[in-house]
Amino acid sequence: MANKPIPNFELPDDLEAQYANFVRISHTASEFVFDFSLLLPGVTKPTINSRLVMSPTAAKLYLGAMSENLKRYESKFGEITLPRSQTLADDLFRPNSNPEEE
């Protein structure tokens, strides 16, 4: 089976990039929903700034593409290490999480 060419995407001039450090993933039988947000210490109700909806097939292809790109990144820049003694929630919701106090 021949590889299909990747389409040449056009980025609109007014496209706004969004930074996200949190994603909530939910699904139904027919779709996956990815809600992206910027979760900061002290914020009790973060705002979802981007939502992606994909078919299960597209979500699985996305997972494969992310895995492949993480492997490429780590081969170029080194292994990405994850904290083992605490979770992201521990970092975000620990008491005294005021950056000025640290």
Secondary structure, DSSP 8 states (H G I E B T S, - for coil): ------------TT------SEEEEEE-SS-EEEEEE---TT-SS--EEEEEEE-HHHHHHHHHHHHHHHHHHHHHH------SSS-HHHHHH-SS--GGG-
